[in-house]
């Protein structure tokens, strides 16, 4: 979810032009006819091979419209769900009957969580008057000398029922998202790649321009309270993409996904997509970059296939708050872009293959755009589950990177028939046989898919899952 300033310009089509786009969309997306009727308010529709098996609404101080549910992290029988007001711990030992195990009130957008060992890391991307969980927001009009804090908070979750706040690390521009990279060999640390950016167009306290870097926080696992920023590498010394009327300039990265076993990472950096060498965790190097100034407005996130030779990048056109899944916007904007990694090592390049977008229309009162997802562990196939805000959840196959296709979908109708309420699935991830969706307004949804194309995936088990730190699922 971005600030309004991140919204790229949308070229609106009218009359015969819009009809032509819609007809061409249907021609290449025959599944669209299956869901030609847009569901009504809160009505649930889906393909026959997927079903909802549980829902837990937002509760307590997280239940308001402005307290948005955000990202997921998983460990053992617990799911940790971020919220702008803190995070919730869910007991998912029985996925069909999940339960709230604990709630931690700790305001500070976005509060995306990541987990390593007994530590949970929570990202704060809003200026607060201090680093406590009782902090208050600092208005943008506050004097420059006003105390400001944003960055990473660290919790001890050795007892999931009573998380303990133990440390904080301030970072420039805060932490919009974060990515964990374990230390190698005798290095008993975990490194946090903190992605943040400046969209204001001017230097502001704690977020000066130029900001073409990430912050790397080292966390000694035996002494996590000694966590500190150890590097701030500039990834785009040339300034990156300067921006234009359709696409954002590069002033940092929105999201980085690491594949530590292969020493690579993929960066979605606003105006640039990037492939990194992370063999040295504190000194990532850009191998190659790619731009799409025709269709991509905001490079938002990335997912490798399991072989590490493809990347799915997402475009968060409209900043997550716009109705971008309609005939006017079309099938190539606010979509996924699939790239093959061609060549090896320092000579690797990113070769565009195709776009993927859900083959269904939404109303003008539904925010919808490509957002967070993860692989489903299917041997020999590249299959992904992905959130599309109020566009719902899509399961799709990109084994043939030139011809991606949807194999399942699930969605609710709009939250309102007369105004756009920001909602829908923020993150939809596969974890130990089920799909867990963090719905911004509706809470936790658990889904189950039954399809021959993902047979045996439900037998794969992992004890720890952070979507931004990919594992080779063949080892699960």
N, C-alpha and C positions, 0 to 999 in steps of 0.2 A: 504494500500500500504506500503510495507516494503522496507528496504534497501537491496541491493543485498546480504549482508552477511546472511540474514535470509533464504536463499533458501536451502531447504533440498536436499540431493542427490537424483537424479531420477534414478531408475534402468531401463535401456532401454531394451525392448524386441525386438527380431528380428525374421524375417522369419516366420516359422510355429507357433512359440510362440505368436507373435503379432496377427496372424490370429485367433488363438485359443481364445485369450483374447477378440478380437472384436466379434467373434461369440457368446461367452458366454455373452458379454455385450448386444448384440441384443436379445438374448434369454430371458433375464430378463427385457429388456427395449423395448417392441414392438413398442413404440412410435418413436423409433429411425428410423424405416423404413419410417416414414412420412416425415422426413427431411434428407433423405439419400444423397441428393445433397447439398454440401456446397455452400452457396450463394456467389455470386461474390462481388467484391469491392463495398461497400456501398449499396448493394442490401438488401432489407428488406424482411424477411420471418417470418411467424407466423402461429400459429394454427388459426382455423377459428373463435374461440370465443374471440379473443382479437385483438384490433386495436389501432393504434396511432391516437390521435385526435389533437395533437399540438406538435410543436417543436420551440424552440427559440435557435438559435446558440449562442455560447459564443461571447461576445462583448468587444470592447475596449481593455484595458490592460489584459483582461482575455482570449483573443482570440488566444494567441500563443500556439504552441504545448507543450511547457514546463509549461504553466500555467494550471495545471490539475484541473478539477472540482472534488469536494470531496463530503462531506456528506450534509444531509438535517436536518433542524428543521422547524417546522410549528407552526404558531399561527394565528388564525382567518382566514382572507382571504389572508394571505401572506405566501409564502414559502421562506425560507432563505437558499441559496445554497452556500456552501463553495467553495473556489478556492485558490490555492497556492498563489495568489496575493491579496486575500481579500475575500469579500462575496457579493453576489447579492441578492437583495430583489425583489421577483416576486409577482405581484398582480395576484392571482388565483381565484378571485371572480367569473370569468367565466373560468372554467378549459379548455374549448375548445378554448379559446382566451386569454391565459395568456399574461402578459406584464411585461417588466422590470420596476420596480418602483424606484429602487435606486441601486447604486453600491458603495461599500466602498473599496478603494484601501488601502491595509494594508498587505504587503507581509510577509510570514512566514508559511512555511509548517506545518501541512496540512491544518490548518484553518478549522477544523471541528467545526460546531456551535451547541450550545444547548441553549434553551430558558426557562426562568422561570419568570413569571410576565412580567415586562417591561425591563428585562435584557437579553441580549444575551452574551453568553460566547464563546470565540473563542480560540482554542488551537493552540499554537505555538510549533512546534517540530523541530526547526532548530535554531542553535545558531546565535543570532543577536547582533549587537553592542550596542543596547539599546532597550527599550520597546516601542518606538514610531512607528507610522505607516510609518515613513520615514527611518526606520532602514535599515542597510545593513547586508548581510550575513558575518559571521566570518569564514574564511577558516580553515580547520582542522589543517593546518600547522602554524597557528598563535601562537605567544608566549603565555605562560600560563597566563601572567598578562594582556592579552588583555581583555577589558570589554566584557562580554558575558551575554545575557539574553535570556531566553525561558520560557514559562509557559502559563498563562491564561490572556487574555485580556477581559475586561468587557465593554459592550456598553449599553447605554440607548436607547431602541427602542420604547419609549412611542409614538414617532412619527416615524412610519416605513419608512417614506420618507426621514428623516434626522437623521439616527443613530448617536449617540454621544459617542465617546470614553471617558470613565470616570475613569478607573482604570486598574491596571495590578498587577499580583501576580507571582513572579518567583518561579519555582519549579525545583527540581532536575531532570535532564534528559528531561526537557520540558514537553509538554502535547501531546502525540501522539493521544490519545482519552480522552474524559471526560464523566462522568456520573453524573447526578443530583439526589440527594436524599433530599427531603424536610425535614425540621425539624418537630418534633412532638409536639402536644399540644401547649403550650405557646411559644415554640421556633420558633420565626418568622425569621428563617434563611433558606437558602438552602445550602446544602453541595455538593461540587464537588469532586468526586473521580477521581483523575488524574492518568491515566495509562501511563507509560513510561517505557523504558527499555534501556539496554546498550548491543549492539551487537559487540562492538569493540574488546572485549577480554582484554581490559586494562582500567584502570581508566583514565578518561579525565576530564578536567575542567567542573564543573557543572554536572558531571555524573560519580561519583566515584563508583567503585565496592567494596563490593558486593551491588547489587541493587535489593533486593528481597522485595520491598515495594511499596506502593502507597503513593501519597501525598493527604491529605484531606484539601480542602480549605473551610473555613466557610465564607459565604456571608450574613451579616445582611441585611435583605431586606429594612429596613428603612435607612440604611447607607451603601450602597454597596461599597463605596470607602474605607471602613474599612476592606474589605475582606483580609484574611490572611490564611496562612497554620497553621492549629491547631493540626495536627497529621500526622505522617508518619509511619503507622503501617507496621511492617515486616510480610508479609503474609506467607513467606516460611522460617522459622528460620533454617530449615535443608538445605537450599540452593536450594530446589526444584530439578527438574530433571537435572542431570548433562550434558545431551546431548550425542549424538552419531553421527555416520556418516549419519543417516537418519533424525534425529530430533533435533531441537534447544534446547539448555539448557534454563532453566528458570532464567532470570535475570530481572524480573519484569513482569507486565501484559500488554498485548496489548489492551485488551478491557474488560470492566465490564458492564454487564447489570443488573440493579436493578429492583426488583418488590417490591416497598415499602409497598404496602398493605399487603403483605405476609411476610415482614421482611426478604427477601432473595435476594441474588444476585448471578449471575453466572460469573465466571472469566475465560477468555481465556488468559492463561498466558504462552504463548510460548511453554514450554514443559509440561505444566500441564493444565488440566481443573479443575475448582474448584467450589464448592458450598459454599456460605458464609451466615452466620447469620448477618443481619445488623439491629437488633433490637435497638442497640445503634449505631447511624450513624457515630460517631467518633471512634468507636472501632469495626470494622468488624472482625468476627471470622471465620476461616476456619472450615466448618463442615466435608467436605470430599473432596478428590481429585481423579483424574483419569488420566491415561496415556495411550497412544496408540503408542508404539514405532515401530509398523509394518507399519501403514498407515498414521499417522499424522506427518507432519514435523513442523508445526507452528500453535498452537492453537490461532485462530485469533479473533473470536467473538462468541456470544452466544445469543440465543433467547429462552425464556420460552414459553410453550403453556399457554393458558389463565387460565387453572386450576392450573398452577404452579407445575405440577407433571411430566413434561418432559422438557428436554433442547436439543435444536439443537445447536451443536458446529460446527464451520467451521474450515477447514484446509487451510491456505493460502500458499500452496506449491508454491515455485517459487517467493514468495514475491509480487505477483500480477503482475509481469512483465514477466512471463513465459507462454509458450504455453502448458498448462497442461490438455487440454480437447481433448485428442486423444487416439488412441488404445494403444499406447506405455505406456502411464501413467496408463490407465485403469480406472475402475469405483469406486475404493475405495481410491484413493489418490487425494488430492486437492478437497475433497468432504465434505459433511455434515456428521456428526455422530449424531445419535439420541439416547439419553439416557433417561431412565425412572428414576425418583427419587423414590427409594424404601425405605420405612420406614419413620419415622417422627422425627422432632427435631434433637437432637444431634446424633441420631442413623441413620440418613438418609444416603443412599449410592446411587451412580450413577451406573445404570445397562445398559450396552450397548445393543442396540436392532438392529440397522441396519445403513447402509450408504445410502446416496442419492447423486447422481450426475446427471447433465443434460444428457439426452440420445441422445446427438448429438455430432458429431465430429466438431472440428475447424481445420483451417489450422495451419501450423507452424509459421504463421505471425500474430497470434491472441493471445494476453494474455488472459487467461481464467482460472478461479479458483473460488471456492465458496467465496462469499463476502456478502455484507450487505443486509438484508431484514427485513421484519416485518410481523406480523400476519394480516390476513384479518378477520374482526369481524363476523365470521359465527357461529351462535349458535350451540353447540353440535359437532363441527368439529374443527380439528387443521389444518388450511390451511395458507400457508405462500407465500408471494411474495418475490423473492430474485434476487439480481444482481449477474451476473457472468462475469463481465467485457465484453470482446468481445464475450463471450458465450451468452450474451443477458440477458433476463429476464425470469425467470421460476416461474410459480405458481404451487405449489405442496401441496399434502395432506399427512399429517403424523398422521392422527387420529389412524390408526393402525401403531404403531411405528416400527413394524417389517416389514411392507410392504408399504413404502412410494411410492407415484405415482404422476407423473406430470399430471396436468389438463389443462395447457395452457403455451404457450411460445411465445416470440417475440425477434427477433435479427436482427442485421445488419451483412452484410458480412464484411470481413477484411477492414481495412483502407488503406492497401497497398497490392499489389500482389507480392512485392519483398523485403520488409523489415518489421520488427515488429515495429509498432508504438504503444506505450502504449495508450490504449483507452478503450472504452466500458462503460458499466453501473457500476459506483462505488457504488451507493446506489439506491435501488428501494423499495419505501415504499407506503403503502396504506394510503390515507388520505381523508376522507369524500367522498368516492365513486369512487375515481380515483387512479391510480398508477402514482407516480411521480418518474422519473428516472433522476439521475444526471450523464449524459454521460461525461466522462473525456474530450473528444474532441468535441462532437457534441452538447453539451449544455443540455437544459431542454427538456425532452420528457414527454408527458402526454399520458397515455394509459387508455383504458376503456375495461373492460372485461364483457362479457355477457354469463353467464353460470348458469344453474339451481342450481349447487352445491354451489354457493355463493349468491343465492337469499336473499334479504333483507339486505345484508351487506351494500349496498349503502345507506340505510336509517340511519345507525349509524353515529352519528356526535360527534366530539370532538373539543374543541377550541384550544387545545395545544397538540402537538405531538413531543416527542423526542424518537427515537427508543430505546435508551439505558436506558430509564426509562419507564418500562411498566406499563400500567394501566389495571384494570379489565374492559374489553370492555362491559361487561354486564351492567355496570353503565352508559354507554354513552347514 
